[in-house]
Amino acid sequence: MPTLPTDAAPRATWLPPPGSWQYHVLLGAAGMLVLGPLGGIAAAYMNFSLGFFVGGQVLAGILGSVMTAGYGASGRHGANYIQTAAASVAGMGGMAVVLQAMTWLGMAQPPMWQLVLYMLCIGMFGVGVGMLYTPLLVDRMQLTFPSGLAVANILRALTDPALLRRSVARLGGGMALGLASGLGAARVPWLAALDLSAATFGAGMIVGARVGVAALVGGLAGWAMTPWFVAAGWLAPGEPYRKATFLVALGMIMGAAVVDVSLLLAQAWRQWRQRRGTRMQRHPAPRRRPGMGWVAAWALLWGAATVAAGVAWFGQPLGFQLMAVLLVLVFALVNGISVGMVDQNPISSAFVLSVILMAAAGLRAPHVGLIAATVLLVATAEASDMQQDRSTGWRLGSDRMVQFGYQVAGIVVGALVAVAMARLFLQAYPVLALDQTSLPADQQPARWTSAMTYKIVGVLHGLSRSRADQYVAVGAGLAIGLATALLRRAILGRPAWQRFAQAGRGGRAADFLLDAVILPSPYASSFGGFVNLAAAGWMAAGGVVAGVAAAAARPATPRQGLPQDMSTASLLGGGLIAGDALAALAIGVAGLLSVTGV
């Protein structure tokens, strides 16, 4: 874990001492009452108007570091706690689309307190499941989590004057470029035509060329198969290939995860047996308390509360509610791997797939499907946020339990913000209550497209006509991911291949082609199935640029005084992500002010 020698820098005298109750009150108020609701408003507006929202980690990290700068380098921990709470509030605010979907389906609105408590139970369950997978994804697999790395670098730089002097040009330059491109793409036609995404380009710089090129390979494969999808009836002419490939992509991640998790469990079992045998040969030592036992108990408690709330307040069949809770255990891992690899959380795709699986189990009522699949949508989003935040905390050395407490507190406020934002927007703009899935094309609202709600309600309306090709797509992806993961283990994992890859330029080139093009990681190539081809191209471009720059800079003098993961590529990439997030926030707030007449 990276540590810095400047942790003991003196704090400003007017600030409360770290660890005191005044300290936590200051941080909690900043994260939950100021930055979190601000991000929640922006997230709700973006989901209602566009159908996607920008996560709050990066934005809250920047603003939080300003508030804790008086603590010196150790202020990065406080800023991390602020952004953890704020990101939870903002993420829950974006889930206001669930209540919009209820309105589109004609459901009677339950009492506000029931909605708040239901969202609270699901969010608490999601945080527990996310924390349960943290040792696997963050500690063992050590996934990149590009936004988490960007936040860590921003907090290090902005709270430590020494680091700031060394990194300000790269970090600040990236933020300026990201902000300019984000604002320009909304106003400059030729930039909009390029589908320019500074955040995606920055994520590519962080994850590298092998992951970026693999994502492009996945996108090109889907694009090339578009005529086949149309001929098979999976797509109508003119529809984008990702409308079919997102199910294949989810299946690929699941197939690869089966291999990796099985190998990790087998390794853990062997290590446990070996340690147990060693202890028995020596002296019977007292057993260590399982460090994650309390997390499992937390997830079990809130999972049971989620099931009980759905059954008691919304009349849910017990079987589908239990199925939804169990599916969270799968998708929190699958989506967490996707976030860790390529900074993409396909929560709406997980929602769609969960509805498809429930339909296979006999679900036919859209109202039942919405309440059950809401568990997947909210819990998976918060679990992935938990893993992203913990990746930042792991890099900074922040206290895990304290960070968990801030995440939990953020869920409490976020549940209130989600319901409040939904009620506010739906009352202020009656057009949001119209079911756009049943409106003709000439009556579709131009400003409030609500693409995520459209996808959610659309798949629920299609429950009665569930098609076999959906199951084929998921099954095909599962088989591809499983086979690819096994082949990669068999070839790339062989010592003979590794020696060949390190022997010279030809070996390195062959290794790159096999790793990124011929047998790309299913986690990376699946990204191309979730997004359009331009987004996959920007991811690949960022990775290639970072790789070329790193190769050219090898003869240079090594960096002095910077943690190993604060490379030029990660600083620039993180700055691009931050700048693009700032641009999205500015556009969202400006749009909200314009429609309210302020």
C-alpha positions as CSV (number, residue, x, y, z in Angstrom):
1,M,0.0,0.0,0.0
2,P,1.5,3.4,-1.0
3,T,2.4,5.6,2.0
4,L,3.9,9.1,2.1
5,P,6.5,10.5,4.5
6,T,4.6,13.7,4.9
7,D,1.7,12.2,6.9
8,A,2.8,14.1,10.0
9,A,2.3,17.6,8.4
10,P,0.8,20.0,11.0
11,R,-2.9,20.9,10.7
12,A,-4.4,24.4,10.8
13,T,-5.2,25.3,14.3
14,W,-8.8,26.2,13.7
15,L,-9.6,22.7,12.4
16,P,-10.8,20.0,14.8
17,P,-8.3,17.2,15.6
18,P,-8.5,14.1,13.4
19,G,-10.5,11.4,15.0
20,S,-12.5,13.7,17.3
21,W,-16.3,13.8,17.1
22,Q,-16.1,17.4,15.8
23,Y,-13.8,16.1,13.0
24,H,-16.4,13.5,11.9
25,V,-19.3,16.0,12.2
26,L,-17.4,18.4,9.9
27,L,-16.6,15.7,7.3
28,G,-20.1,14.2,7.5
29,A,-21.9,17.5,7.1
30,A,-19.7,18.3,4.1
31,G,-20.3,15.0,2.4
32,M,-23.9,14.3,3.2
33,L,-25.5,17.7,3.5
34,V,-23.6,19.7,0.9
35,L,-21.7,17.8,-1.7
36,G,-23.9,14.7,-1.7
37,P,-27.2,16.4,-2.4
38,L,-25.5,18.6,-5.0
39,G,-24.4,15.4,-6.8
40,G,-27.8,13.8,-6.2
41,I,-29.6,16.7,-7.9
42,A,-27.2,16.5,-10.9
43,A,-27.6,12.7,-11.1
44,A,-31.4,12.8,-11.0
45,Y,-31.5,15.6,-13.6
46,M,-29.1,13.7,-15.9
47,N,-31.0,10.4,-15.6
48,F,-34.4,12.1,-16.2
49,S,-33.1,14.1,-19.2
50,L,-30.4,11.8,-20.7
51,G,-30.7,8.4,-19.1
52,F,-27.2,8.2,-17.5
53,F,-25.3,10.1,-14.8
54,V,-21.7,10.7,-13.8
55,G,-20.6,9.1,-10.5
56,G,-19.9,11.5,-7.7
57,Q,-16.5,10.1,-6.5
58,V,-14.3,12.3,-8.6
59,L,-16.3,15.5,-8.1
60,A,-16.6,15.0,-4.4
61,G,-13.0,14.1,-4.1
62,I,-11.9,17.4,-5.7
63,L,-14.2,19.5,-3.5
64,G,-13.5,17.4,-0.4
65,S,-9.8,17.9,-0.7
66,V,-10.3,21.6,-0.7
67,M,-12.0,21.4,2.7
68,T,-9.3,19.2,4.2
69,A,-6.3,20.9,2.8
70,G,-5.6,22.4,6.2
71,Y,-4.7,19.0,7.5
72,G,-1.7,18.7,5.2
73,A,-1.0,15.3,3.6
74,S,-3.1,13.5,6.2
75,G,-6.1,15.5,4.9
76,R,-6.4,13.0,2.1
77,H,-8.1,10.6,4.5
78,G,-10.7,13.1,5.5
79,A,-11.3,14.0,1.8
80,N,-11.7,10.3,1.1
81,Y,-14.3,10.0,3.8
82,I,-16.1,13.0,2.4
83,Q,-16.2,11.7,-1.1
84,T,-17.3,8.3,0.1
85,A,-20.4,9.7,1.8
86,A,-21.1,12.2,-1.0
87,A,-20.8,9.5,-3.7
88,S,-23.3,7.3,-1.8
89,V,-25.8,10.2,-1.6
90,A,-25.3,11.1,-5.3
91,G,-25.6,7.5,-6.5
92,M,-28.8,7.0,-4.6
93,G,-30.1,10.3,-6.0
94,G,-29.7,8.8,-9.5
95,M,-31.9,5.9,-8.6
96,A,-34.9,8.3,-8.6
97,V,-35.7,6.7,-12.0
98,V,-37.2,3.8,-10.2
99,L,-40.1,6.0,-9.0
100,Q,-40.5,7.4,-12.5
101,A,-40.8,3.8,-13.8
102,M,-43.5,3.2,-11.2
103,T,-45.4,6.1,-12.6
104,W,-45.0,5.0,-16.2
105,L,-46.4,1.5,-15.2
106,G,-49.4,3.1,-13.5
107,M,-48.5,1.8,-10.1
108,A,-50.2,3.5,-7.1
109,Q,-47.6,5.5,-5.2
110,P,-47.0,3.9,-1.8
111,P,-46.4,6.2,1.3
112,M,-43.2,8.1,1.1
113,W,-41.8,6.5,4.3
114,Q,-42.2,3.1,2.7
115,L,-40.3,4.1,-0.4
116,V,-37.5,5.7,1.7
117,L,-37.1,2.6,3.9
118,Y,-37.2,0.2,1.0
119,M,-34.5,2.1,-0.8
120,L,-32.6,2.3,2.5
121,C,-32.8,-1.5,3.0
122,I,-31.6,-2.1,-0.6
123,G,-28.8,0.4,-0.3
124,M,-27.5,-1.1,3.0
125,F,-27.6,-4.5,1.5
126,G,-25.7,-3.4,-1.6
127,V,-23.0,-1.7,0.6
128,G,-22.6,-5.0,2.6
129,V,-22.3,-7.1,-0.5
130,G,-19.8,-4.7,-2.0
131,M,-17.7,-4.8,1.1
132,L,-17.9,-8.6,1.1
133,Y,-16.3,-8.7,-2.3
134,T,-13.6,-6.0,-1.6
135,P,-10.9,-8.5,-0.4
136,L,-11.3,-10.4,-3.7
137,L,-11.5,-7.5,-6.2
138,V,-9.3,-4.9,-4.5
139,D,-6.9,-6.9,-2.3
140,R,-6.5,-10.2,-4.3
141,M,-7.2,-9.3,-7.9
142,Q,-6.0,-5.7,-7.4
143,L,-8.2,-4.4,-10.2
144,T,-7.4,-0.9,-11.5
145,F,-10.7,0.9,-10.8
146,P,-9.7,3.9,-13.0
147,S,-12.0,6.4,-11.2
148,G,-10.8,5.1,-7.8
149,L,-7.2,5.6,-8.9
150,A,-8.0,9.1,-10.3
151,V,-9.6,10.1,-7.0
152,A,-6.6,8.7,-5.0
153,N,-4.2,10.7,-7.1
154,I,-6.3,13.9,-6.9
155,L,-6.5,13.6,-3.1
156,R,-2.8,13.0,-2.8
157,A,-1.9,15.9,-4.9
158,L,-4.4,18.5,-3.6
159,T,-3.7,17.8,0.1
160,D,0.1,17.6,-0.1
161,P,1.9,20.7,-1.3
162,A,5.0,18.7,-2.1
163,L,3.1,16.3,-4.3
164,L,1.1,19.1,-5.8
165,R,4.2,20.9,-7.0
166,R,5.4,17.7,-8.8
167,S,2.1,16.7,-10.3
168,V,0.1,19.9,-10.8
169,A,1.0,20.4,-14.5
170,R,-0.1,16.9,-15.5
171,L,-3.1,16.7,-13.2
172,G,-4.2,20.3,-13.9
173,G,-3.6,19.9,-17.6
174,G,-5.7,16.8,-17.8
175,M,-8.5,18.5,-15.9
176,A,-8.4,21.5,-18.2
177,L,-8.5,19.3,-21.3
178,G,-11.3,17.2,-19.9
179,L,-13.4,20.2,-19.0
180,A,-12.8,21.9,-22.4
181,S,-13.7,18.7,-24.3
182,G,-16.8,18.0,-22.2
183,L,-18.1,21.5,-22.7
184,G,-17.1,21.6,-26.3
185,A,-18.7,18.3,-27.2
186,A,-22.1,19.7,-26.1
187,R,-21.7,22.9,-28.3
188,V,-19.3,22.1,-31.2
189,P,-20.9,20.0,-33.9
190,W,-17.8,18.3,-35.2
191,L,-16.8,17.3,-31.7
192,A,-20.3,15.9,-31.0
193,A,-20.0,14.0,-34.3
194,L,-16.9,12.3,-33.0
195,D,-18.6,11.2,-29.8
196,L,-15.6,12.5,-28.0
197,S,-15.4,11.3,-24.4
198,A,-12.5,12.6,-22.4
199,A,-13.4,10.4,-19.4
200,T,-13.3,7.3,-21.6
201,F,-10.0,8.4,-23.2
202,G,-8.7,9.0,-19.7
203,A,-9.8,5.6,-18.4
204,G,-8.0,4.1,-21.4
205,M,-4.8,5.9,-20.3
206,I,-5.1,4.4,-16.8
207,V,-5.9,0.8,-17.8
208,G,-3.4,0.7,-20.7
209,A,-3.3,-0.4,-24.3
210,R,-3.9,-4.1,-23.6
211,V,-7.3,-3.4,-22.0
212,G,-8.2,-0.5,-24.3
213,V,-7.4,-2.4,-27.5
214,A,-9.3,-5.5,-26.2
215,A,-12.4,-3.2,-25.7
216,L,-12.1,-2.0,-29.3
217,V,-11.8,-5.6,-30.5
218,G,-15.1,-6.4,-28.7
219,G,-16.8,-3.4,-30.3
220,L,-15.5,-4.3,-33.7
221,A,-16.8,-7.8,-33.4
222,G,-20.3,-6.6,-32.5
223,W,-20.2,-4.1,-35.4
224,A,-19.1,-6.7,-37.8
225,M,-21.9,-9.1,-36.7
226,T,-24.6,-6.5,-37.1
227,P,-25.9,-7.9,-40.4
228,W,-26.1,-11.3,-38.9
229,F,-28.1,-10.0,-35.9
230,V,-30.5,-8.3,-38.3
231,A,-30.9,-11.4,-40.4
232,A,-31.5,-13.5,-37.2
233,G,-34.1,-11.1,-36.0
234,W,-32.1,-9.9,-32.9
235,L,-32.0,-6.4,-34.3
236,A,-34.2,-4.3,-36.6
237,P,-32.5,-2.5,-39.4
238,G,-30.8,0.6,-38.2
239,E,-30.6,-0.4,-34.5
240,P,-27.2,-0.3,-32.8
241,Y,-25.4,-3.6,-32.3
242,R,-25.1,-3.1,-28.6
243,K,-28.8,-3.6,-28.2
244,A,-28.0,-7.3,-28.8
245,T,-24.4,-7.6,-27.6
246,F,-25.0,-6.2,-24.1
247,L,-26.5,-9.6,-23.1
248,V,-23.5,-11.4,-24.7
249,A,-21.1,-9.1,-22.9
250,L,-22.7,-9.7,-19.5
251,G,-22.5,-13.5,-20.1
252,M,-18.8,-13.1,-21.0
253,I,-18.0,-11.4,-17.7
254,M,-20.0,-14.1,-15.9
255,G,-18.2,-16.9,-17.7
256,A,-14.7,-15.5,-17.0
257,A,-15.7,-14.8,-13.4
258,V,-16.6,-18.4,-12.9
259,V,-13.0,-19.4,-13.9
260,D,-11.2,-16.8,-11.8
261,V,-13.3,-17.1,-8.7
262,S,-13.1,-20.9,-8.8
263,L,-9.3,-20.7,-9.0
264,L,-9.1,-18.1,-6.2
265,L,-11.4,-20.3,-4.0
266,A,-9.2,-23.4,-4.7
267,Q,-6.1,-21.4,-3.8
268,A,-7.6,-20.1,-0.6
269,W,-8.7,-23.7,0.3
270,R,-5.2,-25.0,-0.2
271,Q,-3.7,-22.2,1.8
272,W,-6.1,-22.8,4.6
273,R,-5.4,-26.5,4.6
274,Q,-1.6,-25.8,4.7
275,R,-1.9,-23.3,7.5
276,R,-4.1,-25.7,9.5
277,G,-1.7,-28.6,9.1
278,T,1.2,-26.4,10.1
279,R,-0.6,-25.3,13.3
280,M,-1.5,-28.9,14.2
281,Q,2.1,-30.0,13.9
282,R,3.3,-27.2,16.2
283,H,1.1,-25.9,18.9
284,P,-2.6,-25.3,18.7
285,A,-2.8,-21.6,18.3
286,P,-5.9,-19.6,19.1
287,R,-8.0,-19.1,16.0
288,R,-8.2,-15.6,14.6
289,R,-11.6,-14.0,14.4
290,P,-12.8,-14.0,10.7
291,G,-12.3,-10.4,9.6
292,M,-15.3,-10.5,7.2
293,G,-17.8,-12.4,9.3
294,W,-19.5,-9.2,10.4
295,V,-19.8,-8.1,6.8
296,A,-21.6,-11.3,5.9
297,A,-23.9,-10.8,8.9
298,W,-24.6,-7.3,7.8
299,A,-25.5,-8.4,4.2
300,L,-27.7,-11.2,5.6
301,L,-29.5,-8.8,7.9
302,W,-30.2,-6.2,5.3
303,G,-31.0,-8.8,2.6
304,A,-33.7,-10.2,4.9
305,A,-35.0,-6.7,5.6
306,T,-35.2,-6.1,1.8
307,V,-37.2,-9.3,1.3
308,A,-39.5,-8.5,4.2
309,A,-40.1,-4.9,3.0
310,G,-40.9,-6.0,-0.5
311,V,-43.4,-8.7,0.7
312,A,-45.0,-6.6,3.4
313,W,-45.3,-3.2,1.7
314,F,-45.5,-4.0,-2.0
315,G,-47.2,-7.4,-2.0
316,Q,-44.2,-9.1,-3.7
317,P,-44.2,-12.9,-4.1
318,L,-41.6,-14.2,-1.7
319,G,-39.9,-16.3,-4.4
320,F,-39.1,-13.4,-6.8
321,Q,-37.9,-11.2,-3.9
322,L,-35.5,-13.9,-2.8
323,M,-34.4,-14.5,-6.3
324,A,-33.6,-10.8,-6.7
325,V,-31.5,-10.7,-3.5
326,L,-29.6,-13.8,-4.6
327,L,-28.9,-12.4,-8.0
328,V,-27.3,-9.3,-6.4
329,L,-24.6,-11.7,-5.1
330,V,-23.8,-12.5,-8.7
331,F,-24.1,-9.1,-10.3
332,A,-22.2,-7.3,-7.6
333,L,-19.2,-9.4,-8.5
334,V,-19.7,-9.3,-12.3
335,N,-20.4,-5.5,-12.4
336,G,-17.6,-4.9,-9.8
337,I,-15.1,-6.6,-12.1
338,S,-16.3,-4.5,-15.0
339,V,-15.9,-1.3,-13.0
340,G,-12.5,-2.4,-11.8
341,M,-11.3,-3.2,-15.4
342,V,-12.8,-0.5,-17.6
343,D,-14.7,1.9,-15.3
344,Q,-18.1,0.8,-16.7
345,N,-21.0,-0.2,-14.5
346,P,-23.7,-1.8,-16.6
347,I,-26.4,-1.6,-14.0
348,S,-29.3,-1.1,-16.5
349,S,-28.0,-4.2,-18.3
350,A,-28.0,-6.2,-15.1
351,F,-31.6,-5.0,-14.5
352,V,-32.6,-6.2,-18.0
353,L,-30.9,-9.6,-17.5
354,S,-32.5,-10.1,-14.1
355,V,-35.9,-9.5,-15.6
356,I,-35.2,-12.0,-18.3
357,L,-34.1,-14.6,-15.8
358,M,-37.2,-13.9,-13.7
359,A,-39.3,-14.3,-16.8
360,A,-37.8,-17.7,-17.3
361,A,-38.9,-18.5,-13.8
362,G,-42.5,-17.6,-14.6
363,L,-42.7,-13.8,-14.0
364,R,-45.3,-12.1,-16.1
365,A,-46.5,-9.1,-14.0
366,P,-44.5,-5.9,-14.8
367,H,-45.3,-4.4,-11.4
368,V,-43.7,-7.4,-9.6
369,G,-40.7,-7.3,-11.9
370,L,-40.0,-3.7,-11.2
371,I,-40.0,-4.0,-7.4
372,A,-37.9,-7.1,-7.5
373,A,-35.4,-5.9,-10.2
374,T,-35.1,-2.6,-8.3
375,V,-33.1,-4.6,-5.8
376,L,-30.6,-5.4,-8.6
377,L,-30.5,-1.9,-9.9
378,V,-29.9,-0.1,-6.5
379,A,-27.8,-2.8,-4.7
380,T,-25.5,-3.4,-7.6
381,A,-24.9,0.3,-8.1
382,E,-24.1,0.8,-4.4
383,A,-21.9,-2.3,-4.2
384,S,-19.8,-1.1,-7.2
385,D,-19.5,2.3,-5.5
386,M,-18.3,0.6,-2.3
387,Q,-15.6,-1.3,-4.2
388,Q,-14.6,1.8,-6.1
389,D,-14.3,3.8,-2.9
390,R,-12.4,1.0,-1.1
391,S,-9.9,0.9,-4.0
392,T,-9.3,4.6,-3.3
393,G,-9.0,3.9,0.5
394,W,-6.6,1.0,-0.1
395,R,-4.3,3.3,-2.1
396,L,-4.4,6.0,0.5
397,G,-4.2,3.8,3.5
398,S,-7.5,5.1,4.9
399,D,-9.2,3.2,7.7
400,R,-11.6,0.6,6.3
401,M,-14.1,0.7,9.1
402,V,-14.3,4.4,9.2
403,Q,-14.9,4.5,5.4
404,F,-17.6,1.9,5.7
405,G,-19.3,4.1,8.3
406,Y,-19.3,7.1,6.0
407,Q,-20.7,4.9,3.2
408,V,-23.5,3.7,5.4
409,A,-24.4,7.2,6.5
410,G,-24.5,8.4,2.9
411,I,-27.0,5.6,2.1
412,V,-29.3,7.0,4.8
413,V,-29.3,10.5,3.4
414,G,-29.3,9.1,-0.2
415,A,-32.5,7.2,0.3
416,L,-34.2,10.5,1.3
417,V,-32.6,12.3,-1.6
418,A,-33.7,9.7,-4.1
419,V,-37.4,9.8,-3.1
420,A,-37.4,13.6,-2.7
421,M,-35.8,14.2,-6.1
422,A,-38.3,11.9,-7.8
423,R,-41.3,13.6,-6.2
424,L,-39.8,17.1,-6.9
425,F,-39.2,16.5,-10.6
426,L,-42.4,14.6,-11.3
427,Q,-44.5,17.3,-9.7
428,A,-42.6,20.1,-11.3
429,Y,-42.6,18.6,-14.8
430,P,-45.7,16.5,-15.6
431,V,-44.1,15.4,-18.9
432,L,-41.8,13.1,-16.9
433,A,-44.9,11.1,-15.8
434,L,-45.8,10.2,-19.4
435,D,-45.0,6.6,-20.4
436,Q,-42.7,7.2,-23.4
437,T,-42.8,3.6,-24.4
438,S,-46.4,4.0,-25.5
439,L,-46.1,7.5,-27.1
440,P,-45.8,7.9,-30.9
441,A,-42.5,9.2,-32.2
442,D,-43.9,12.7,-32.9
443,Q,-45.0,13.1,-29.2
444,Q,-41.7,12.1,-27.6
445,P,-40.4,14.9,-25.3
446,A,-37.2,16.4,-26.7
447,R,-35.8,17.6,-23.4
448,W,-36.7,14.7,-21.0
449,T,-35.7,11.5,-22.9
450,S,-35.2,9.4,-19.7
451,A,-33.4,6.7,-21.6
452,M,-32.7,4.5,-18.5
453,T,-36.4,4.6,-17.5
454,Y,-37.3,3.8,-21.1
455,K,-35.1,0.7,-21.1
456,I,-36.4,-0.4,-17.7
457,V,-40.1,0.0,-18.6
458,G,-39.6,-1.4,-22.1
459,V,-38.2,-4.7,-20.9
460,L,-41.0,-5.0,-18.2
461,H,-43.7,-4.4,-20.9
462,G,-42.1,-7.2,-22.9
463,L,-42.4,-9.8,-20.1
464,S,-45.3,-11.5,-21.8
465,R,-43.4,-11.9,-25.0
466,S,-40.0,-13.0,-23.7
467,R,-37.9,-14.3,-26.6
468,A,-35.6,-17.3,-26.8
469,D,-32.9,-15.3,-28.5
470,Q,-32.3,-13.4,-25.2
471,Y,-31.4,-16.7,-23.5
472,V,-29.2,-17.7,-26.4
473,A,-27.3,-14.4,-26.2
474,V,-26.6,-14.8,-22.5
475,G,-25.6,-18.5,-23.0
476,A,-23.3,-17.7,-25.9
477,G,-21.6,-15.0,-23.9
478,L,-21.2,-17.4,-20.9
479,A,-19.6,-20.0,-23.2
480,I,-17.3,-17.4,-24.9
481,G,-16.2,-16.0,-21.5
482,L,-15.6,-19.4,-20.0
483,A,-13.6,-20.8,-23.0
484,T,-11.6,-17.6,-23.4
485,A,-10.6,-17.5,-19.8
486,L,-9.5,-21.2,-19.8
487,L,-7.5,-20.7,-23.0
488,R,-5.8,-17.6,-21.6
489,R,-4.9,-19.6,-18.5
490,A,-3.6,-22.5,-20.6
491,I,-1.5,-20.3,-23.0
492,L,-0.6,-17.0,-21.4
493,G,-0.1,-18.6,-18.0
494,R,2.5,-21.1,-19.2
495,P,6.1,-20.4,-18.0
496,A,7.4,-21.2,-21.5
497,W,5.2,-18.5,-23.1
498,Q,6.1,-16.0,-20.4
499,R,9.8,-16.6,-21.1
500,F,9.2,-16.2,-24.9
501,A,7.3,-12.9,-24.3
502,Q,10.2,-11.5,-22.3
503,A,12.9,-12.6,-24.6
504,G,12.8,-9.8,-27.1
505,R,10.8,-7.4,-29.2
506,G,9.2,-10.1,-31.3
507,G,8.1,-12.0,-28.2
508,R,6.6,-8.8,-26.7
509,A,4.7,-8.1,-29.9
510,A,3.3,-11.6,-30.1
511,D,2.3,-11.5,-26.5
512,F,0.5,-8.2,-27.0
513,L,-1.4,-9.5,-30.1
514,L,-2.5,-12.7,-28.3
515,D,-3.4,-10.8,-25.1
516,A,-5.3,-7.9,-26.6
517,V,-6.5,-9.0,-30.0
518,I,-6.6,-12.8,-30.5
519,L,-7.6,-13.9,-27.0
520,P,-8.6,-10.6,-25.2
521,S,-9.7,-10.7,-21.6
522,P,-13.5,-11.1,-21.5
523,Y,-13.6,-8.4,-18.9
524,A,-12.0,-5.9,-21.2
525,S,-13.5,-7.0,-24.6
526,S,-17.1,-7.0,-23.0
527,F,-16.8,-3.2,-22.7
528,G,-17.2,-3.0,-26.5
529,G,-20.6,-4.8,-26.1
530,F,-22.0,-2.2,-23.7
531,V,-21.1,1.0,-25.5
532,N,-21.0,2.3,-29.1
533,L,-18.0,1.8,-31.3
534,A,-16.8,5.3,-30.9
535,A,-16.6,4.9,-27.1
536,A,-14.6,1.7,-27.5
537,G,-12.3,3.5,-29.9
538,W,-11.6,6.3,-27.4
539,M,-10.8,3.8,-24.8
540,A,-8.3,2.1,-27.1
541,A,-6.8,5.4,-28.2
542,G,-6.2,6.4,-24.6
543,G,-4.5,3.1,-23.9
544,V,-2.3,3.3,-27.0
545,V,-1.3,6.9,-26.3
546,A,-0.3,6.0,-22.7
547,G,1.7,3.0,-23.9
548,V,3.6,4.9,-26.6
549,A,4.4,7.7,-24.1
550,A,5.6,5.3,-21.5
551,A,7.9,3.6,-24.0
552,A,9.3,6.9,-25.1
553,A,9.9,8.0,-21.5
554,R,11.8,4.9,-20.3
555,P,15.3,6.3,-20.6
556,A,14.2,9.3,-18.5
557,T,15.2,9.8,-14.9
558,P,12.8,8.0,-12.6
559,R,10.3,10.1,-10.7
560,Q,11.3,11.2,-7.3
561,G,9.0,11.3,-4.3
562,L,5.8,10.1,-6.1
563,P,4.0,6.8,-5.3
564,Q,4.4,4.2,-8.0
565,D,0.8,4.5,-9.2
566,M,1.0,8.2,-9.7
567,S,2.5,7.9,-13.2
568,T,2.1,10.5,-15.9
569,A,-0.5,8.4,-17.6
570,S,-2.6,8.0,-14.5
571,L,-2.4,11.7,-13.6
572,L,-3.4,12.8,-17.0
573,G,-6.0,10.2,-17.3
574,G,-7.4,11.0,-13.9
575,G,-7.4,14.7,-14.8
576,L,-9.4,14.0,-18.0
577,I,-12.0,12.0,-16.0
578,A,-12.2,14.8,-13.4
579,G,-12.5,17.5,-16.1
580,D,-15.2,15.6,-18.0
581,A,-17.1,15.1,-14.7
582,L,-16.9,18.8,-14.0
583,A,-18.2,19.5,-17.5
584,A,-21.1,17.1,-17.0
585,L,-22.0,18.7,-13.7
586,A,-21.9,22.2,-15.2
587,I,-24.1,21.1,-18.1
588,G,-26.5,19.4,-15.7
589,V,-26.8,22.3,-13.3
590,A,-27.2,24.8,-16.2
591,G,-29.9,22.6,-17.7
592,L,-31.7,22.3,-14.4
593,L,-31.6,26.1,-13.9
594,S,-32.9,26.8,-17.4
595,V,-35.9,24.5,-17.0
596,T,-36.8,26.0,-13.6
597,G,-36.5,29.5,-15.0
598,V,-33.8,30.6,-12.5
